[in-house]
């Protein structure tokens, strides 16, 4: 390698390190559009969740029921309901308010059975 190539490689490494440092120091809330305003209402979230579940459910329900029959189809619907409630609970538990506001939980900070298994 020539001296010029070594200098160019060092300069490129320095640029990459500066960029990594800059990205580490960026506040996530400053550039993440979903958290920048924090003006969402509860009914926005409810509408989104309902349309997401109803859309997939309405399209897949007739075929699923025709393949499974009434007993297994009803069990599948009940288990889907339970899974939906569980994921709703997780979303509520994972909600973090604005910095300094207190409250909010994150599973990676809480411990619990999922933490002890790893």
Secondary structure by P-SEA (a helix, b strand, c coil): ccaaaaaaaaaaaaaaaaaaaaaaaccccccccccccccccaaaaaaaaaaaaaaaaaacaaaaaaacccaaaaaaaaaaaaaaaaaaaaaaaaccccccccbbbbcccccccccccc
